[in-house]
Amino acid sequence: MSTRNPAPQSPWQKMLGIELSPVSHRERLVSALGGFVGLLAVYFVSHALGGPPSAPLLIFSIGASTVLVFAVPHGALSQPWPVLGGHLVAALIGVTCSRLVPDAMLAAALAVGLSILAMHYLRCIHPPGGATALVAVLGGPSVQALGFGFVLSPVLLNVAVLLVAAIAFNAFFPWRRYPVWLARRTARAEAVSAGYASISHEDFVYALTQMDSFIDVSEEDLLRIYSLATGRHRDVLAAAGGISSGVRP
């Protein structure tokens, strides 16, 4: 990860939500390579194990999942349960709405809305799942002919291969552990070894519930941010003579 400081945001950048956090060229290239390898694996395995010749090999929403899994591997929306659960519940709801609601537009809107609700309660929010629900309703005769088989192939097959590819690919890069729980001990060890006060899981859960909104950041990333931020604060104070060596602020 780059150590450059982020440039200050202009009012327009803040309003548009433009992310200015510095990311190294290495990380960008690894993300792109991961997306290429991951989607290629999904295509080849789906081609080898796919269903009827007329059935789609890929759901287009798997492309969006590929971006999340390889570009934001530590994001809450990118973890295995959101990816798996989000796609499967959306596919089930989409097929059900397609069969029970005659009007296509009403069925599509209902499928996406119900998918969001279900993903919230099942704790598997995954934005590409909304696209999966749409495909189940508006995917055309080849998707309609599959019925609930659409949930198993291509949806489950695509997702399973993508997750296996993500775990295998990111294992080669120590700073990109996937799923994020693989980085848990490392993050906690860094915080403890640096000598900073630990923040418990319960503290994070309580703080996030007070915000009453879905925050796409993991506990491990919050721990690392806390460790880095407090470490820099201590170093700045030490350099300015504000504290003596070995004494924490």
C-alpha positions in Angstrom: 0.0 0.0 0.0 1.2 3.5 -0.8 2.4 5.7 2.0 1.5 8.9 0.2 -0.9 11.3 1.9 -4.3 11.7 0.2 -4.7 15.1 -1.5 -7.3 17.4 0.1 -10.8 17.0 -1.4 -12.5 19.9 -3.1 -16.2 20.5 -2.3 -17.2 19.0 -5.7 -15.2 15.8 -5.0 -16.8 15.5 -1.6 -20.2 15.9 -3.0 -19.6 13.3 -5.8 -18.0 10.9 -3.3 -14.7 10.7 -5.3 -12.3 8.4 -3.3 -8.8 9.9 -2.9 -7.2 7.3 -0.7 -3.9 6.5 -2.3 -3.6 3.0 -3.8 -0.3 1.8 -5.2 0.0 0.9 -8.9 1.0 -2.6 -7.7 -2.4 -3.0 -6.0 -4.3 -1.8 -9.0 -2.5 -4.2 -11.3 -3.0 -7.1 -9.0 -6.7 -6.3 -8.8 -7.0 -6.3 -12.6 -5.0 -9.5 -13.0 -7.2 -11.1 -10.3 -10.4 -10.1 -12.2 -9.0 -11.5 -15.4 -8.0 -14.8 -13.8 -11.2 -15.1 -11.8 -13.7 -14.6 -14.6 -11.7 -16.8 -16.9 -11.9 -19.6 -14.4 -15.6 -19.0 -14.0 -16.1 -19.2 -17.8 -14.0 -22.4 -18.3 -15.5 -24.3 -15.4 -19.0 -23.3 -16.3 -18.4 -24.3 -19.9 -17.2 -27.7 -18.8 -19.9 -28.3 -16.2 -22.8 -26.3 -17.5 -26.3 -27.6 -18.2 -28.2 -27.7 -21.4 -26.5 -26.1 -24.5 -29.2 -23.4 -24.6 -28.6 -22.4 -20.9 -26.5 -19.3 -20.2 -22.9 -20.1 -19.0 -22.6 -16.9 -17.1 -24.9 -14.5 -15.3 -23.8 -11.0 -16.2 -23.9 -9.9 -12.5 -20.9 -12.2 -11.8 -18.8 -9.5 -13.5 -19.8 -7.0 -10.8 -19.0 -9.6 -8.1 -15.6 -10.1 -9.7 -14.9 -6.4 -9.3 -15.8 -6.4 -5.6 -13.9 -9.7 -4.8 -10.7 -8.7 -6.5 -10.7 -4.9 -6.2 -12.1 -4.7 -2.7 -11.1 -8.1 -1.2 -11.5 -6.8 2.4 -14.8 -5.1 1.9 -17.8 -6.3 3.8 -19.8 -6.6 0.6 -17.1 -8.8 -0.9 -17.0 -11.6 1.7 -18.0 -15.2 0.9 -21.4 -15.1 2.6 -22.6 -11.9 1.0 -21.4 -13.1 -2.4 -23.0 -16.6 -2.1 -26.1 -15.6 -0.1 -26.8 -12.5 -2.0 -26.8 -14.2 -5.4 -28.7 -17.3 -4.3 -31.5 -15.4 -2.4 -31.8 -13.0 -5.3 -32.0 -15.8 -7.8 -34.7 -17.6 -5.8 -36.8 -14.5 -5.4 -36.3 -13.5 -9.0 -37.5 -16.9 -10.3 -40.5 -16.9 -7.9 -41.5 -13.4 -9.0 -41.2 -14.3 -12.6 -43.5 -17.2 -12.2 -46.1 -15.5 -10.0 -46.3 -12.0 -11.4 -47.5 -11.7 -15.0 -46.3 -8.2 -15.7 -42.5 -8.3 -16.4 -41.7 -4.8 -15.1 -43.7 -5.3 -11.9 -42.1 -8.7 -11.4 -38.6 -7.2 -11.9 -39.1 -4.3 -9.5 -40.6 -6.6 -6.9 -37.8 -9.1 -7.3 -35.1 -6.4 -6.7 -37.0 -4.9 -3.8 -37.6 -8.2 -2.0 -34.0 -9.2 -2.7 -32.8 -6.1 -0.9 -35.1 -6.9 2.1 -34.0 -10.5 2.2 -30.3 -9.7 2.0 -30.7 -7.2 4.8 -32.3 -9.8 7.1 -29.9 -12.6 6.1 -26.9 -10.3 6.4 -25.7 -11.0 2.9 -26.0 -7.6 1.2 -24.3 -7.9 -2.2 -25.2 -5.3 -4.8 -24.7 -7.6 -7.9 -27.5 -9.7 -6.4 -29.9 -7.1 -7.6 -28.7 -7.8 -11.2 -29.2 -11.5 -10.6 -32.8 -10.9 -9.6 -33.3 -8.9 -12.8 -31.8 -11.6 -14.9 -34.1 -14.2 -13.4 -37.1 -12.1 -14.5 -35.9 -10.5 -17.7 -33.3 -13.0 -18.9 -35.4 -14.3 -21.8 -36.6 -17.7 -22.9 -33.4 -19.6 -22.0 -33.5 -18.4 -18.4 -37.2 -18.9 -18.1 -36.9 -22.5 -19.3 -34.5 -23.3 -16.5 -37.0 -22.4 -13.8 -35.6 -22.9 -10.3 -32.7 -24.8 -11.9 -31.3 -21.3 -12.7 -30.4 -21.0 -9.0 -28.0 -24.0 -9.3 -26.6 -23.5 -12.7 -25.4 -21.0 -13.7 -25.8 -19.0 -10.4 -24.4 -21.3 -7.8 -21.9 -22.7 -10.1 -20.6 -19.3 -11.1 -20.4 -18.1 -7.6 -18.7 -21.2 -6.2 -16.0 -21.0 -8.9 -15.5 -17.3 -8.3 -15.0 -17.7 -4.6 -12.5 -20.6 -5.0 -10.6 -18.5 -7.6 -10.6 -15.5 -5.2 -9.3 -17.5 -2.3 -6.5 -19.2 -4.4 -5.4 -16.0 -6.2 -5.3 -13.7 -3.1 -3.4 -16.3 -1.2 -0.3 -15.3 -3.2 -0.4 -11.8 -1.8 0.0 -11.5 2.0 -1.7 -8.1 2.2 -4.8 -9.3 0.3 -6.0 -12.2 2.5 -9.4 -13.5 1.3 -11.8 -14.0 3.0 -11.0 -11.2 5.4 -11.0 -13.4 8.6 -7.6 -14.8 7.4 -6.2 -11.4 8.2 -7.8 -11.2 11.7 -4.9 -12.5 13.7 -2.4 -10.4 11.8 -4.5 -7.2 12.3 -4.9 -7.9 16.0 -1.3 -8.8 16.5 -0.2 -5.5 14.9 -2.4 -3.5 17.2 -1.2 -5.3 20.3 2.5 -5.3 19.4 2.4 -1.6 18.7 1.2 -1.1 22.3 -2.1 0.5 21.6 -5.3 0.0 23.6 -7.3 -2.7 22.0 -10.9 -2.2 20.8 -13.2 -5.1 21.3 -15.5 -6.6 18.8 -18.4 -5.5 21.0 -17.1 -1.9 20.9 -17.2 -1.9 17.1 -20.6 -3.6 17.0 -22.1 -1.0 19.4 -20.5 2.0 17.5 -21.9 0.7 14.1 -25.4 0.1 15.5 -25.4 3.8 16.6 -24.9 4.8 13.0 -27.9 2.7 11.8 -26.5 2.3 8.3 -24.6 -0.4 6.4 -20.9 0.4 6.6 -18.7 -1.4 4.0 -15.6 -1.9 6.2 -14.5 -4.9 8.1 -13.6 -5.1 11.8 -10.0 -6.1 10.8 -9.6 -3.0 8.6 -11.0 -0.8 11.4 -8.4 -2.3 13.7 -5.6 -1.6 11.2 -6.8 1.9 10.6 -6.8 2.5 14.3 -3.4 1.1 14.8 -1.9 3.1 11.9 -3.6 6.3 13.0 -2.6 6.2 16.6 0.9 5.1 15.7 1.4 8.1 13.5 -0.1 10.4 16.2 2.5 9.1 18.7 5.4 9.4 16.2 4.4 13.1 15.4 4.3 13.9 19.1 7.6 12.2 19.8 9.2 14.1 16.9 7.9 17.4 18.4 9.2 16.5 21.8 5.7 16.2 23.3 6.4 12.8 24.8 9.4 10.9 25.9 10.6 7.7 24.4 8.6 4.6 25.5 5.7 6.6 27.0 2.3 6.3 25.2 0.1 9.4 24.8 
